[in-house]
Structure formats: structure tokens, C-alpha cells
Amino acid sequence: MIIGSLGVFFYFGKFRASIKQRDRSDKIDWTQSLWSKIRSKKQEKDD
């Protein structure tokens, strides 16, 4: 079962998202941690 799951994962892993999906202006910034996002939103509410 593990081998089958890995096979499916690697088979679908070779497909790439389209340019329209990759070049969006409102992408999630994965460089920020979740904690810092929550903290910055809380500070915006307090202001």
C-alpha cells in the first residue's frame, strides 16, 4: 500500500500548475510564520 501511494504521489507530482495559478498577485506568503501573521493582525485591530 505504501509503494502504491508513493507511486501515485510521484506520478501526479510531475504535473505543474499553470502560469495563471503560479503568477498571482495575492499568493500566500509562506516565508512568514503563522504566529507572526496572527500577531500582526491582532496589532492591526488594536490600532
N, CA and C atoms as an extended XYZ file, in Angstrom:
141
Properties=species:S:1:pos:R:3:atomname:S:1:resname:S:1:resid:I:1 pbc="F F F"
N         0.817       -1.188        0.000 N   MET     1
C         0.000        0.000        0.000 CA  MET     1
C         0.870        1.266        0.000 C   MET     1
N         1.958        1.218        0.748 N   ILE     2
C         2.862        2.368        0.789 CA  ILE     2
C         3.490        2.600       -0.577 C   ILE     2
N         3.911        1.529       -1.217 N   ILE     3
C         4.547        1.652       -2.535 CA  ILE     3
C         3.559        2.215       -3.544 C   ILE     3
N         2.321        1.748       -3.490 N   GLY     4
C         1.290        2.273       -4.390 CA  GLY     4
C         1.028        3.750       -4.154 C   GLY     4
N         0.971        4.144       -2.893 N   SER     5
C         0.746        5.553       -2.556 CA  SER     5
C         1.890        6.431       -3.049 C   SER     5
N         3.109        5.962       -2.857 N   LEU     6
C         4.264        6.727       -3.342 CA  LEU     6
C         4.264        6.821       -4.863 C   LEU     6
N         3.880        5.736       -5.512 N   GLY     7
C         3.807        5.748       -6.971 CA  GLY     7
C         2.818        6.788       -7.476 C   GLY     7
N         1.644        6.833       -6.872 N   VAL     8
C         0.631        7.826       -7.263 CA  VAL     8
C         1.133        9.235       -6.963 C   VAL     8
N         1.753        9.419       -5.807 N   PHE     9
C         2.273       10.732       -5.425 CA  PHE     9
C         3.298       11.236       -6.437 C   PHE     9
N         4.249       10.380       -6.796 N   PHE    10
C         5.283       10.802       -7.737 CA  PHE    10
C         4.745       10.937       -9.153 C   PHE    10
N         3.734       10.162       -9.518 N   TYR    11
C         3.139       10.291      -10.848 CA  TYR    11
C         2.467       11.655      -10.991 C   TYR    11
N         1.654       12.032      -10.009 N   PHE    12
C         0.968       13.319      -10.083 CA  PHE    12
C         1.894       14.478       -9.743 C   PHE    12
N         3.001       14.219       -9.105 N   GLY    13
C         3.955       15.261       -8.759 CA  GLY    13
C         4.666       15.856       -9.955 C   GLY    13
N         4.659       15.146      -11.074 N   LYS    14
C         5.354       15.684      -12.248 CA  LYS    14
C         4.520       16.710      -13.003 C   LYS    14
N         3.237       16.822      -12.676 N   PHE    15
C         2.398       17.831      -13.307 CA  PHE    15
C         2.578       19.149      -12.568 C   PHE    15
N         2.625       20.217      -13.310 N   ARG    16
C         2.890       21.523      -12.720 CA  ARG    16
C         1.674       22.430      -12.882 C   ARG    16
N         1.518       23.355      -11.962 N   ALA    17
C         0.420       24.314      -12.038 CA  ALA    17
C         0.627       25.231      -13.239 C   ALA    17
N        -0.456       25.759      -13.743 N   SER    18
C        -0.381       26.639      -14.906 CA  SER    18
C         0.243       27.983      -14.515 C   SER    18
N         0.637       28.741      -15.515 N   ILE    19
C         1.212       30.073      -15.296 CA  ILE    19
C         0.213       30.958      -14.550 C   ILE    19
N        -1.056       30.841      -14.912 N   LYS    20
C        -2.094       31.660      -14.276 CA  LYS    20
C        -2.171       31.381      -12.774 C   LYS    20
N        -1.976       30.130      -12.387 N   GLN    21
C        -2.024       29.780      -10.974 CA  GLN    21
C        -0.748       30.191      -10.242 C   GLN    21
N         0.382       30.131      -10.933 N   ARG    22
C         1.661       30.426      -10.274 CA  ARG    22
C         1.942       31.912      -10.155 C   ARG    22
N         1.539       32.709      -11.137 N   ASP    23
C         1.855       34.144      -11.162 CA  ASP    23
C         0.664       34.975      -10.710 C   ASP    23
N         0.277       34.800       -9.466 N   ARG    24
C        -0.840       35.555       -8.908 CA  ARG    24
C        -0.306       36.662       -8.017 C   ARG    24
N        -1.041       37.741       -7.935 N   SER    25
C        -0.614       38.847       -7.071 CA  SER    25
C        -0.996       38.608       -5.613 C   SER    25
N        -1.970       37.737       -5.366 N   ASP    26
C        -2.443       37.521       -3.994 CA  ASP    26
C        -2.027       36.157       -3.447 C   ASP    26
N        -0.797       35.752       -3.768 N   LYS    27
C        -0.300       34.468       -3.267 CA  LYS    27
C        -0.060       34.532       -1.766 C   LYS    27
N        -0.131       33.395       -1.117 N   ILE    28
C         0.167       33.306        0.305 CA  ILE    28
C         1.674       33.439        0.494 C   ILE    28
N         2.067       34.268        1.445 N   ASP    29
C         3.487       34.449        1.746 CA  ASP    29
C         3.909       33.363        2.733 C   ASP    29
N         4.532       32.309        2.228 N   TRP    30
C         4.914       31.174        3.070 CA  TRP    30
C         6.196       31.439        3.845 C   TRP    30
N         6.818       32.614        3.660 N   THR    31
C         8.042       32.917        4.392 CA  THR    31
C         7.735       33.412        5.801 C   THR    31
N         6.509       33.877        6.039 N   GLN    32
C         6.103       34.315        7.373 CA  GLN    32
C         5.546       33.136        8.144 C   GLN    32
N         5.814       33.098        9.430 N   SER    33
C         5.249       32.036       10.257 CA  SER    33
C         3.798       32.368       10.594 C   SER    33
N         3.041       31.355       10.935 N   LEU    34
C         1.637       31.544       11.282 CA  LEU    34
C         1.501       32.442       12.504 C   LEU    34
N         2.384       32.272       13.473 N   TRP    35
C         2.309       33.069       14.691 CA  TRP    35
C         2.510       34.551       14.395 C   TRP    35
N         3.446       34.889       13.516 N   SER    36
C         3.684       36.305       13.215 CA  SER    36
C         2.513       36.900       12.439 C   SER    36
N         1.836       36.102       11.617 N   LYS    37
C         0.651       36.598       10.907 CA  LYS    37
C        -0.471       36.912       11.887 C   LYS    37
N        -0.691       36.023       12.839 N   ILE    38
C        -1.746       36.233       13.833 CA  ILE    38
C        -1.432       37.467       14.673 C   ILE    38
N        -0.182       37.592       15.065 N   ARG    39
C         0.232       38.718       15.896 CA  ARG    39
C         0.069       40.041       15.142 C   ARG    39
N         0.418       40.072       13.849 N   SER    40
C         0.301       41.315       13.086 CA  SER    40
C        -1.161       41.689       12.865 C   SER    40
N        -2.031       40.706       12.686 N   LYS    41
C        -3.457       41.002       12.527 CA  LYS    41
C        -4.046       41.531       13.829 C   LYS    41
N        -3.579       41.007       14.953 N   LYS    42
C        -4.058       41.471       16.252 CA  LYS    42
C        -3.626       42.915       16.483 C   LYS    42
N        -2.408       43.259       16.079 N   GLN    43
C        -1.919       44.623       16.243 CA  GLN    43
C        -2.707       45.588       15.366 C   GLN    43
N        -3.117       45.148       14.166 N   GLU    44
C        -3.909       45.998       13.284 CA  GLU    44
C        -5.275       46.291       13.902 C   GLU    44
N        -5.857       45.308       14.586 N   LYS    45
C        -7.153       45.509       15.241 CA  LYS    45
C        -7.034       46.503       16.390 C   LYS    45
N        -5.930       46.420       17.128 N   ASP    46
C        -5.732       47.284       18.287 CA  ASP    46
C        -5.506       48.740       17.886 C   ASP    46
N        -4.993       48.970       16.704 N   ASP    47
C        -4.681       50.346       16.258 CA  ASP    47
C        -5.897       51.124       15.865 C   ASP    47
